[in-house]
Amino acid sequence: MPTPRQMHLGVFILAAGHHIAGWRMPGAEAGSENLPLIRHIARTAERGKFDLLFLADAVNTRPDMHPSMVLRLEPLTLLAALAMVTEKIGLAATASTTYTEPYNLARYLGSIDHMSNGRCGWNIVTGAFADAALNFNRGPHPEHDERYAIASEFVEVIKGLLDTCEDGIWTLDQESGKFFDAAKMHVLNHVGKYFQVRGPLNMSRPPQGYPVMIQAGASEAGRDLAAKVAEIVYAVHQDREVARAFSDDLKRRAVGFGRSADHIKIMPGVSAIIGGTEAEAKAKLATLGECADPIVALQVLAERLGHDLTSYDLDAPVPELPPSGIMRGHAVTLSALAKKENLTLRQLRNVVAATMGHRLIVGTPEQVADGLQDWFEAGAADGFNVMPPWFPGAFDDFVDQVVPILQKRGLFREEYTGTTLRDHLGLPRPAHPLQR
Ligand SMILES: Cc1cc2nc3c(=O)[nH]c(=O)nc-3n(C[C@H](O)[C@H](O)[C@H](O)COP(=O)(O)O)c2cc1C
């Protein structure tokens, strides 16, 4: 009997919670620098048999940023620590293609993949925040499509560097004195429009070949990069049919690049507020709303729409604003929602305070499971990037109350069957180009 299709689950760790007021909930702990909390989240996710955990990042900050992002540990360093306190769960983090060098990043990612025995994932971002340019010596933030062109070449260089050693390079033959097989080490000699990198990388090929590649672009250029290289795609959707069209489009584009549609997993974000009854869950949402800082909420919305909103009337309909080059995916989804539901700016601000524009399900564990099953079975998602409104309680509830329902319905694994992130996702390990 063929194995039934099962969903993939990842937890998006923003350790002060995804709701901007999450950290103020009773029992909530806060902090993107709180290692014991983050270790608890990682282990809880592994107990729940999640495919992966994910750490976002930016290389800038400002006082009115989302509380989960304003002050944070560097995520690749954090992944290395988490690799030591977990055994099976995939470990993914963001790193920018605009503000890092491929040689450095290939080493960091390769090291994490080695140290975790094949559990590393990389969220390829071009840098959604232009202020980052002020922290580097590279001139102004490149414009949107150029950032994607840089990213595309960057990924090529990363793969090339990770391939500079063929598999099976270690001989460690004490008898003959042959330490490793130097014939399996190659020079890359990459000379492109944006990068010139000779190589070889001073590291053997990692357990997964390449880390699992993740991308979250929703623009034309973003979708093309995702279709070309991504194995997980994060997305911001409120509407199931829009999500399905997005998934179909990404898979069609991936096939156009000669890839299998099964090798690109679409994982929209979803936040769940869980209660013993629907009324209890709604009361939690109301409490969160009352605790939210309106200035931070408006700034988080402004970042996503790409426009300063401070001069607009909060009680007037959301103004029509041209799409910006910052976070187009969020901007398009939020503008469509505002139009469909005739929202005022204040109402849209409150939506963003809760989920930054991602889907929100408020209800009992069964209602949350139903909401996930519905999108999964409709072909709108291969799985979900779970965005708990606060930690640890709201995520503990998800793992203890929602995951068992999904498992009982046969929609989610009861045990890990493999050891690497590629195993969990059903993705093949890419063979070395010279060994294919
Ligand atoms: C779930 C999710 C996570 C993201 N994480 C990051 C991140 O950590 N750092 C970052 O700069 N951008 C992040 N982004 C933004 C995307 O990388 C991208 O810039 C944004 O979706 C706009 O892409 P587009 O211009 O192609 O639409 C994230 C987006 C989503 C949906």
The ligand as an SDF file (V2000), in Angstrom:
LIG
                    3D

 31 33  0  0  0  0  0  0  0  0999 V2000
    8.1530   33.0690    6.8600 C   0  0  0  0  0  0  0  0  0  0  0  0
    9.0540   34.1230    6.3370 C   0  0  0  0  0  0  0  0  0  0  0  0
   10.2930   34.3070    6.9300 C   0  0  0  0  0  0  0  0  0  0  0  0
   11.1520   35.3020    6.4960 C   0  0  0  0  0  0  0  0  0  0  0  0
   12.3400   35.4660    7.1270 N   0  0  0  0  0  0  0  0  0  0  0  0
   13.1510   36.4850    6.7690 C   0  0  0  0  0  0  0  0  0  0  0  0
   14.3520   36.7280    7.4770 C   0  0  0  0  0  0  0  0  0  0  0  0
   14.6860   36.0060    8.4070 O   0  0  0  0  0  0  0  0  0  0  0  0
   15.1170   37.7850    7.0900 N   0  0  0  0  0  0  0  0  0  0  0  0
   14.7810   38.6000    6.0370 C   0  0  0  0  0  0  0  0  0  0  0  0
   15.5120   39.5460    5.7420 O   0  0  0  0  0  0  0  0  0  0  0  0
   13.6400   38.3790    5.3440 N   0  0  0  0  0  0  0  0  0  0  0  0
   12.8240   37.3540    5.7020 C   0  0  0  0  0  0  0  0  0  0  0  0
   11.6570   37.1480    5.0200 N   0  0  0  0  0  0  0  0  0  0  0  0
   11.3570   38.0140    3.8860 C   0  0  0  0  0  0  0  0  0  0  0  0
   11.6620   37.3210    2.5680 C   0  0  0  0  0  0  0  0  0  0  0  0
   12.9700   36.8300    2.5050 O   0  0  0  0  0  0  0  0  0  0  0  0
   11.4330   38.2580    1.3970 C   0  0  0  0  0  0  0  0  0  0  0  0
   12.3000   39.3560    1.4760 O   0  0  0  0  0  0  0  0  0  0  0  0
   10.0470   38.7900    1.4150 C   0  0  0  0  0  0  0  0  0  0  0  0
    9.1410   37.7140    1.5120 O   0  0  0  0  0  0  0  0  0  0  0  0
    9.7970   39.6020    0.1670 C   0  0  0  0  0  0  0  0  0  0  0  0
   10.1500   38.8810   -0.9520 O   0  0  0  0  0  0  0  0  0  0  0  0
    9.6500   39.3550   -2.3660 P   0  0  0  0  0  0  0  0  0  0  0  0
   10.1530   40.7310   -2.5550 O   0  0  0  0  0  0  0  0  0  0  0  0
   10.1950   38.3730   -3.3590 O   0  0  0  0  0  0  0  0  0  0  0  0
    8.1620   39.3080   -2.2980 O   0  0  0  0  0  0  0  0  0  0  0  0
   10.7770   36.1400    5.4220 C   0  0  0  0  0  0  0  0  0  0  0  0
    9.5400   35.9430    4.8020 C   0  0  0  0  0  0  0  0  0  0  0  0
    8.6780   34.9560    5.2450 C   0  0  0  0  0  0  0  0  0  0  0  0
    7.3670   34.7770    4.5730 C   0  0  0  0  0  0  0  0  0  0  0  0
  1  2  1  0
  2  3  1  0
  2 30  2  0
  3  4  2  0
  4  5  1  0
  4 28  1  0
  5  6  2  0
  6  7  1  0
  6 13  1  0
  7  8  2  0
  7  9  1  0
  9 10  1  0
 10 11  2  0
 10 12  1  0
 12 13  2  0
 13 14  1  0
 14 15  1  0
 14 28  1  0
 15 16  1  0
 16 17  1  0
 16 18  1  0
 18 19  1  0
 18 20  1  0
 20 21  1  0
 20 22  1  0
 22 23  1  0
 23 24  1  0
 24 25  2  0
 24 26  1  0
 24 27  1  0
 28 29  2  0
 29 30  1  0
 30 31  1  0
M  END
$$$$
